[in-house]
Amino acid sequence: MRFGVIGHGGRISHVIKYELRRLEPAVRVVGIVDPDEAGARARLDECDRQDVVFYGSVDEMMRQANLDAVLIGTRCNLHTPFAIEVAKYDVPLFLEKPVSTSMEQAVALERAFEQSRCQVVVSFPLRVSPLCGLCRQYIEEGAVGSPEHILAVNYVPYGTCYFDGHYRDYAVTQGLFLQKATHDFDYMMYLMGAPIVKVAAMASWGRVFGGKRPAGLTCDRCEETATCLESPENRRRNLSGGGDQSHPCLFSEEIGTPESGMNEDSSSALVEFANGARGVYTQVFYSRRDSGTRGATVSGYLGTLSFDWYTNALKRVRHHAPFTDRVAGGEGLGHFGGDTALAENFLQVIRGHAPSRTPIQTGVQSVYTCLAARESAHEGRFVAVRQVGA
Ligand SMILES: NC(=O)c1ccc[n+]([C@@H]2O[C@H](COP(=O)([O-])OP(=O)(O)OC[C@H]3O[C@@H](n4cnc5c(N)ncnc54)[C@H](O)[C@@H]3O)[C@@H](O)[C@H]2O)c1
């Protein structure tokens, strides 16, 4: 099975080596478009290093490499332009999220795929994770009656990476609704069986991370590492997570300002679904250690379902019968089993055995929702969400 990769970085090389190849050992990376040839090559498995060809353009790779599938793993702002190039070909595409970082990009992406034969699997592991699937199955079986409300939370215990790693570059990420909530809005719409049509959001910027420390400051050149809670020695001592080597300062002016654009410390959204149901979503990026929580509570007149990917468990309460079920999930799966399910689905799509479980429209609809949430948080008013196909 011959793969071409555009942007062979950390995330996509992991998906190929540890998910796709585990399910299909015959996977080979035969073509790459990536300006950092040395870095991209270093991330290849041994079996790919000899024969892989680096191409100067997507068109060149698509025409010459005789590919069975393409994967786009560049950083966020390049997903759309490369996906639009791939849309011209009838080859299945695995596309990293967020699929776009602006309204212009999202509309162009939606248009490019309207006439395309290219089948896309958007990298949304949460939607396809077994725990989320079980929750959806219970809803379809009537466990809550009509789902009327969803409360979704994401207390991110590894959130420092959005302030000391490459994600802090706001010009590339465009904030944490697009970067993080794109997953959560997507699975919320899946569970509730309807798109989000209206959002009211708030965000906190620059109250925890960001600040006035000079641009370019790293721990190895800082005189405050004894007291700074983010220094490698304090992170190690406190078991507070994050990289334990010298890193860019989390309190640096380089992170941006609320006016120039910066990732938020936390953000929340009230949402309304097309079927009239309502919900709330909150994400918090300074959480640490075992404060990590990600999951949802879905309720209706007949019952309440709650699940949490971190505890890998689901609770089902019958409102009108004296029974409550607790379901424990199996152990040891990447992205809570979602990465494996995505890989399985992508291989099925390549073989023509099944449609995508996360087609391009799911990625675009989620981006429209994230953009509405960001606009609402900045402007302090309800914002209508653009709908795919509108
Ligand atoms: N679905 C998920 O759960 C999930 C998890 C982690 C990351 N991601 C997404 O994966 C993406 C990549 O993140 P990462 O940490 O792997 O980044 P990375 O920096 O490790 O990888 C990006 C790669 O793109 C290459 N690149 C840069 N410019 C390019 C160009 N013009 N053409 C082709 N290649 C180019 C880089 O050299 C690098 O190899 C991000 O958008 C992130 O949001 C998704």
The ligand as an ORCA input file, in Angstrom:
! r2SCAN-3c Opt
* xyz 0 1
  N      -5.743     14.759     15.334
  C      -5.068     14.907     16.439
  O      -5.498     14.448     17.478
  C      -3.776     15.662     16.418
  C      -2.802     15.457     17.417
  C      -1.614     16.177     17.338
  C      -1.411     17.079     16.297
  N      -2.378     17.264     15.365
  C      -2.199     18.221     14.242
  O      -1.112     17.797     13.459
  C      -0.515     18.910     12.804
  C       0.993     18.756     12.819
  O       1.477     18.844     14.150
  P       2.924     18.259     14.505
  O       3.119     18.434     15.961
  O       3.101     16.913     13.895
  O       3.857     19.329     13.745
  P       5.316     19.102     13.157
  O       5.968     20.416     13.116
  O       5.997     17.974     13.887
  O       5.049     18.600     11.663
  C       4.805     19.459     10.586
  C       5.605     18.968      9.386
  O       5.255     19.776      8.261
  C       6.452     20.096      7.557
  N       6.250     21.307      6.727
  C       6.436     22.613      7.064
  N       6.182     23.404      5.989
  C       5.799     22.575      4.979
  C       5.428     22.793      3.631
  N       5.364     24.024      3.097
  N       5.126     21.714      2.871
  C       5.179     20.449      3.377
  N       5.547     20.188      4.649
  C       5.838     21.241      5.442
  C       7.476     20.268      8.661
  O       8.808     20.219      8.149
  C       7.128     19.101      9.568
  O       7.782     17.913      9.157
  C      -1.043     20.161     13.514
  O      -1.892     20.858     12.635
  C      -1.837     19.626     14.700
  O      -2.985     20.381     14.970
  C      -3.535     16.559     15.401
*
